[in-house]
């Protein structure tokens, strides 16, 4: 024996503050006999742990590799060919048939038989007549109502200011007021004549206004009747178009749907029920018959005992309570 220190890993024992620190032991005559059994116990525990690992882990690993190899074989031999077959001979032709036989004709029918006629009818029979009618009403209101009213107002104002108001003022200021006292009897007939003239002029103005109002009302009523007639004609044209174009188009689309899409969908359902559903049921039955019992047996016969043995080994080594 020499004075060289010997470093040992800590053995299971009571916890301390520096449990993981190495212990330096000075050999003495009294401790030499006690260190030899500990040195012999560690290889024995390692051998037991290796044996448990060899007995438990190796079968589990082999079983796992077997399950993985079976899964890869099933995927390569069954699932991948079935998927390629379905994609190549079922899904691709089905998508092509749906696109060529259903989607493209529906788009063409909707564009050429529904959208373009409706657009032409809306632009030609509804929008353009309404635009023309609106422009005609605006022109008529401006030309036949507003401008004559403005001219009439200017004429009435000019007539009232030039022929009525100014002469009256002049007469009152120049001819009536100064000689009123001494020419009252002589100007009485003149006043009567002037009053009659003013009455005649007022009657003429009133008759002109009444005639203008009646003419304006006749124009407005005529344009209203024209608008109502155009609206009714557009409704009749649209109703006729609906009966002649839209109803046959809807019946044709319904016939095409019944004789193309529904048989195609039913054929796809039948092919799906004949090919995919039995394969899926077979895979489910095979999975329940092979993988599920193997997994259950592995868990009960291998994993649970291995876990219990691992816990017992840890408890025997003092690494777990």
PyMOL commands that set and color helices and strands:
alter all, ss='L'
color gray80, all
select helices_A, chain A and resi 32-176+184-317
alter helices_A, ss='H'
color red, helices_A
select strands_A, chain A and resi 6-8+23-25
alter strands_A, ss='S'
color yellow, strands_A
deselect
rebuild
show_as cartoon
